[in-house]
Amino acid sequence: MFTDRQPRSFLDPQVLARLSAVPLLARRPMVGSVSGRHASPHRGSSVEFAEYRKYVPGDDLRRLDWRAFGRSDRHYVKEYEADTNLRLVLVLDTSGSMNFASGEVTKIDFARRICGALAYLASQQGDAVGISCVADGIVQTLPPRRNAAHLRLAFDMLDEVRPAGPTRLPEVLHELAETIRQRAVVVIVSDLFCDAAALASAFSHLRFRRHDVAAFQLLDPQEIAFQFQRPTRFLDMEGGEAIFTDPIDISDRYHRAVQAYLADMKRIVLESAVDYHRVLTSEPYEQAVAGFLVGRASGRGLR
């Protein structure tokens, strides 16, 4: 059992206890270092039968299926699914736009809760956890490891990170696709405010490298509703120019642009098979994480 004496504002023990009822599963076979609950591309020891193959000299005779021999007069060997652990790599967007909030909870606060919960759950089931904080580049990174001391370092990073600067998320994802050495569950937590075509290319790169990619897109309710009633000065939180305008004059164009962007995102994640979750920061983060876990468990079946 993991114990952390330092209080963490983004961790709620009651929420973590409820979420622990559903395991965090990978959608694709993982290449791990120890036995675990996730499917491996290799064959090994397990209760899950995989397939028959023809016997070749040197195979373990204990794995011969004598019933198949009696039916076909040929020697066949039973193969089983190997079970292994996974690597969870959390990619946390720490660009300036993540500091926005129309209510009490900023996008970065919401992101901390999601990342903290997933890191805790993965660690509790024996999986390796790593985290990369990204903005204009990789701000901080912690490679995946599977021990309690390493999890504390990940929590420290979540505690200390402060949003600032512009985002180059697609370029950073291309870099991570090449530097994450083995197959991993890569969970991106961001508002995804970047060029849609560039993001699609980055998703495809991660998938090409055989990573299981998931994305939580965090949006503030005001970013969707745009309910401003009087002339307002809008600040670019990533360093661009401020704009003073009457929201009534631009409301229609804003909503068309947002809907077109969200439609592009839906198309991109469908084409690249990304496990995509759009979340408003006014919603309970437990609901978002539970939907993520249950979707994966029901898709693969609990093992």
Residue, then its C-alpha position, 0 to 999 in steps of 0.5 A: m500500500f502506498t503511503d505519502r505523508q505529504p498532503r496532496s491537494f489533487l488527491d482525494p482518498q475516497v475518490l481513489a478508493r472508488l476508482s480502484a474498483v476498475p483496473l487500468l487496462a491497455r488496449r494494445p499488447m504491452v512489452g513489460s519487464v515483469s508479470g502483470r495483468h496486461a496482454s503481451p505480444h509474446r507467448g508465455s504462461s497464462v490461463e488465457f489460451a491463445e492458439y495452436r501451432k505445430y510442434v518443432p523439436g525443442d518445444d516443451l513436451r508438457r505443452l503437447d495437446w494429445r487430444a489434437f494428436g488423436r484427432s489429426d495424427r499430428h503434434y500440436v503445441k498449445e500457446y497461451e497469452a503472456d501477461t505483463n505490466l505496462r508503462l503509463v506515460l502521462v503527458l501534461d500540458t503546462s502552457g499558459s492557456m491551462n491556467f484559465a478558469s471562469g470558475e474556481v477550478t483552472k484547467i491545470d488543477f483539473a489536469r493535476r487531479i486526472c494525472g494524480a489519480l491515473a498515476y496512483l491507480a497504475s502504481q497500485q497495480g504494479d505498473a510503471v509510471g512516468i510523466s512529461c510536463v510540456a509547453d514550448g518543449i519538454v519542461q520536465t520529464l520523469p521516465p517510467r518506474r515502478n516503485a513508491a519513491h518514484l510515484r512520490l517524485a511524480f506527485d512532487m512534479l504535479d505539485e510544483v508545475r506552473p503553466a506558462g508560455p506557448t504550446r508546441l504540443p504536436e512537435v513535443l508529441h513527435e519527440l516523445a514518440e521517438t524517445i519513449r523506448q518501449r510500448a506504453v499507454v500514453v495519456i495526454v491531458s491538455d486543452l489541445f489548443c493547437d493546429a488540428a492537422a499537426l496534432a493528427s500527424a503526432f497522433s499517427h506517429l505515436r500509434f505507428r510506434r505502437h503506443d496506446v494513445a489516450a487524450f483528455q481534452l479539458l475545456d472551460p465551460q466559458e470557452i464553449a458558451f462564450q457568454f460575455q455581455r459587454p465589451t471585454r479585453f481578451l488576453d492571450m495567456e500564451g503571450g499573444e496580443a490582447i484584443f478589446t472587442d464587443p463579444i456580441d460582434i464576434s459571438d457568431r463567428y466564435h461559435r462557428a470556429v469552435q464547432a468547426y474545431l471540435a468537429d475536426m478533433k472528432r474526425i482526427v481521433l476517429e481516424s487515428a484510433v485515439d481514446y478521446h475524452r472531452v471534459l468540461t472543468s465544471e464536471p467531476y474529474e472522478q466521472a471523467v477518469a471512471g469513464f476512461l477506466v470502464g471503457r477500457a475494461s468493457g472493451r477488453g474484458l476484465r482479466 
